[in-house]
Structures are given as C-alpha cells and as structure tokens.
Amino acid sequence: MNLENRYDFVLIFDVKDGNPNGDPDAGNLPRVDTETGQGLMTDISLKRKIRNYVGLLKEEQPPFEIYVKEKAVLNLQHARAYVDNEKVKAAIDEWNNWQKDKKKNPKPTKHYEDIAQQWVCDNFYDVRTFGAVMSTSDKESDAIGYSNVKKRAGQVRGPVQLTFARSVNPIVSQEHTLTVIAARKADKPIESQIGIQGRKHTVPYGLYVAHGFISAHLANQTGFSETDLELLWQSLTNMFEHDRSAARGEMATRGLYVFKHDSKLGNAPAHSLFERINPHLKEGVTVPRTFKDYQIDIDETDMPNGVTLNKIVG
C-alpha cells in the first residue's frame, strides 16, 4: 500500500558507559562537536543498526534483503537483477535489437537499467528506504552472465532521511587502559606479550536526539510501503536491543515521536514540529548519569491543522 502522508519524527536514545560511534580520524574517540562538546552519532551508524535489525528479523529474505551489509560486494548485489529478472533480460534483448537497426526496430520505452533498478527496490529493504548509488559496474559481475552489458541500476533517492544525532548536553570522553594476562604466540617471550595492550574510550552518559523525514512522493517512486513504514518504527524502537557489545555499553531508545501530516506535501515545517519535543535536564541536576536525570517536555497545544503526533516510544 502506497504512502499518502508525509512524516517527520524525533528519535531520542541514550548511551551509558559506552562509545556510540567512534571516530576513526581521532583514534576511535566518541564523535564530538569540538565547539560545543556535544556528542555526535552519524546517520550512517543509525542506518547500519536499522539494516542489521531488519536483516535479523526478516532473515534476509525478499522483499527484505539488505543491500549494504557486511562483506557484501555491491556491484554483485545489483548485478543480480540482470540474471534473476526475466524482464531485464527481455529489455536487454530489445535494446540490443534497436542498437543493431534503429530504423527498423522501435526504441524501447524503458531502459533495462531502469527495470533493474525497480527489481533492486522490490527486493532490498534498505534501497527502497534509504536509497543507493548503483551506477558502478566491474568485470567481476561478468561472471554471472551478459558480459556485454554494464550491470548498473542507477541512483535511487530514498524517502527516509536521518540527521546526525546530537547529545542534549556536552559529553565527557573517558579513556580506559586495557591489559592482558595471556600471551598469544609461543615463539616470543611471554613478558613482551602481556600487560598494557590498548585503550578504550567511553561516554559515562549521554542523551542523543536525531531527526528524521519521510517523503511520500519518493516512497511511491521506490515502492516504500505502509508495511515498510511499520517495520521502520519497529526497527527504531528495538535496534539497540540486538546491537549489544562491550564497546557500546548500554544503549536504548528512549523516545520516538512521529508527526503525521494528512497530505503528501505536509502541513507544517519540520523544524517547527521538532521544537515541540524538548528534552532537558531536571532542575538541580548538573552531571547526568541516567535517563531519570532528564525530562522530556512535549508541546501539543495549538498543533497545526492536519498534523497529528504519535508517541510510539515515550
């Protein structure tokens, strides 16, 4: 079922004694706004968790396969559309015939790359949700057939877009020295292999806020449906529950507030809606260490006509 509404949403989550998103350019320190001290988490990191949750829940079965996943060769991912789709094969034959004799044969009404792109959107949840650039092709993909055709699927602009998440208050990055007591190699002195071996960086506590946008127009282009939308809300609610690691500490979704417009174009600017969700420290708290140290004020007065607020979490 096609989307008929625009959505804007606010995602609130926290981290305790963990590194939500390390910066490889800074020795894997937690990402931070150097001017304000606020913690940051990239949209790419959030999308990764959504992808992992959907892949786990749907067991990587169409139409919920994941295009961008660990150790995937992306050229081979979209090249599958050229051997798994009879419509693409027929379109290639039609295109080749037209190239051979453009006067005799009619020009195809649709390019085979467009048909391949539709196949990718139909099969991969993250492509029809976030979009993808599938305009590259290489010789590796020739092994699966149609070696005379560059197996590309163009560029898809996804209907779901996320911002960086930013902590409500400045964060403190703590450094912890790590030691080991067991050696790994028998041909080296044990003493040289034990002791201090590295460092670990954590945030004692941080409450983060990210904003999201869903375009009904782009959703109808990629095939992002009401079913996909419900899966997105489920993923945002539960993604941290299946992404546990010692490095990330304790992370949890604390709020998911969805503004639904009664039209595709929307009934109010997104920023004015986001300003209605205001997480802040409780009076008297100066050093937050738990979610209970915060209060989330929600302004539901004089809501714009045609906009409703759904509190999925919180």
N, C-alpha and C positions, 0 to 999 in steps of 0.2 A: 504494500500500500504506500503510495507516494506521500511525501511530506507536504502539508498545506500551510505550515506555520513556521515562522522564524523563532529561534530560541537563543537566549543569552543566559549564561549560567556562571555562578561563582562556586569555585571549589576551594574548600578550606581543609588543610591537613596539617599534622604536626610530626615532629621527629624528636625523639628523646635518646640521648647518648648514642648518636649515630651520624653518619655522613650521608645526607640525602642525595647529593650529586657532586662528586669530586671533580675538580678542575685539573685536567692533565697538564695544563700550562703552568700550574702552581703547585706541583708536587702532590696532586690529588687532594689539596686542601678543599674544604667546602666552598662552593662558589659564593662570592660576596660582592656587593656593591661597595667599591672602595671608598666612595664619598660618604655614604650613609651608614655603612656597616650592616645593612640588611642582607640576609641570606637570599640566595637565588637558586632556582632549580629550572633547568631548561625545559621547553616544550617537548623537545626530543626525548628527554628522560621520562616525562609523563606519558608520552605516546608509547614508549617502549613497554611500560607497565600495562597499559591497556592492551597492547598487542599480545603480551605474554598471557594475560588473563583470558582473552578471547581464545587464543590457541589452546590453552589448557581446558577451558570449558567445552569448546566445540570440537576438540580433538583433531584440529587441522583438517576438517572435512569441508568440502564445498557446500554452501557458498561462504564458508567462514575460514577459508585458508588465510594464512598470513604471508604477505609478500616479502616484507622486510623482517627477516628472522635470523637468528644466529647461524653463521656459516653458510647462508644462502648465497648462491651466485645469481644476482638479479637478472643478468642477461638471459640466463637459462629459465628463470621464472616466467618472464613474459614471453619467451620464445615458445613455451608450451602451447600458447594459443594457436600456433601455426600447425601443430600436429594433433591437438586434442579437439579441434573445431572444424567440422566439415564445411561450415560456411566460409571460413577463412580460405580453405583450400580451393573452394569454388570461386571465390573472389580473386585469388591469385591467378587461376587459370583464365578468368575473364579479363583480368588486367594484362596478362601476357599476350592474349589473343589480340587485344586492342593495340598493344605496342607493335605487334607484328604487321598489322594492317589497319591503320587509323581511319582510312577512308571506307573500308568495307565493314568494319566492326564498330558498334556503338561504344562510346566511352562509358565505363562503369559508373553507376550512380553513386557508389560508395567505395572509397579506397579500402583495400584489405587491411591496412594498419588501423583504420577506424573500427573495423569489425573485430580485429584482435584486441583493441583497447576495450571494447564492450565485453569481450569474454573475460578479460582480466578483472574488470569491475564486477562482473557477475560472480566470479569465483573467489576473489580476495577481499576480505572484510576491510583490511586497512587501506586498500587502494580506493575503494568507493567511499571510505570515511575521511581519510586524511589526504588523499591524492598521492601521486607519484610521478617521477620523471622516468619514462621508459623509452627514451629516444636513442639509446645506445644499442649497439649490436656488435658481436665479435665472431671470430672464426670458430670458437668453442661451440656456438649454437648450431653450426652447420652439421654437427654430428647427428642431430635429431631430424634432419631432412630439409628439403627446399633450400639447398645451398646457394641457389641463385637469387635468393630473396633476403634482404636485411630484415631480420626478425625484430622489429620495433613496434612499440604500442603507443608512441607519442607521450604527451604530457597530460595528466589529469589533475585538475584543481579540486581539492577535496572540500566538501561542505562543512566539515568540522575543523575549526581552528582554535588553537590554545595559545595563551601568552606564557611567558616565563612566570613561574611562581615566585613571589617575593614575601619575605617574612614580615610580620607586622612590626616587630621591633628589631633592633640590631642583634646580631648573634655573636657568640664568642666561640672561636675555634680552639679546641683544646688538643694538645699533642701528647700522645702516649707512647712511651718507648716499649718495644716488643723484644722479648728474649726467648731463646730456645735452649732446651737442655739435651736434645738428641741430635747426634750427627747424622749426616746423610751418606757420606762416602767413606769407604773403608780404607782407601789408599791415601787419605790425608789425615793429619793429626786431629784428633777429636777436639782438642782445646781450641783450634782455629775455627771450628765449625759451630761452636756453642757461644752463648752469651747474647749481647745485643745484635739483633739482626734487622731491625727496621723500626718504623714509626707508624702510628695510626692516628688519624685525625677525626674528632667527633664534635658535634654540636650538643651541649648539655640539654638544651631545649629550644625549640623554635616552632612558631605557628606560622604557616605559609598560606598565601592566598593566590590563586590563579583564576583567570577569567577565560571563558570560552564562548564561541559563537557558532551558530549552526544556520547555514543558508538553505532555505527550502529550494531555491532556484538551482543551486549547484547540486543539491541532493537528488533532484529529479534528473539531472544530467548523468550522474554516476550510478543511480539506482539505489542510493541510500534510503532505506525504507523505515517505516514505523517500528518494525521488528528490530532493525539495526539500531534505532534510537534507544529502544528499551535496553538493548544489550550494552550500549554505551553508558547509560545510567548505572546499570548493574556493575560494569567494569570500574567506573569511577568510585563506586561505593566499596567494592571488595578488592581492588587491585593490590593494595598493600598487604592483604591477608595471605597472599600467595607469592610474595616477593621478599620473604624473610632472609636476612643474612646478618652475621655479626657486625659487618661493616656499616649496615644501615640502621642498626639499633631498633628502636620501636617506632614504627610509622603507622598512622591511622587516618582515615578520612573522618573529619570532624563536622563537616558541613557541605551540603550540596544543594544549592538554591537555584531553581530553574525559573526563569522568566519566559513565559509562553505568550507570543503575540498571536492575535487572531487573524493575521494575514501573512502572506509570504514576504512582503516588504518590511513589515514591522510597524509598530505603533508608537515607539519612543526610542530615543537614542540609547545605545547600550550603556554609555558611561553614566547616564542619569539613573539607570536601574542599578548598576553596580554600587553606586554611592549609598543605596538603601541598606546595604549589608555592611555593618561596621563592627569588626572585631577589635577589641581594645582591652588593655589591662584593667583589672578591677582596682578600685580605689585602695590605696595603701600598698599595692604590690609594685616593687621596683625591679626584682630579679625573678622572672617567671621560670618555673621548673616543671609545671604541669598544666594541662588544659584547663583545670579548675581555676587557674590564676587569671583566666580571660573571661570576658563577657562579650557575647555577640548580640548587638542591637540590630533589630530588623524594623525598618520603617515601611509599614504597609498602609499608611494614610495617604489619601488622595492618589491612589495608584492610577497611572494613565489609562484612559479608556482603551479597551482591547488588550490589556496586558494582565495576566494572572501570574501569581507566584506560587510555585510548588516546592515545598520543603521536603526533598527526598531524604536528606540526612540533616539532622539538626532541629 
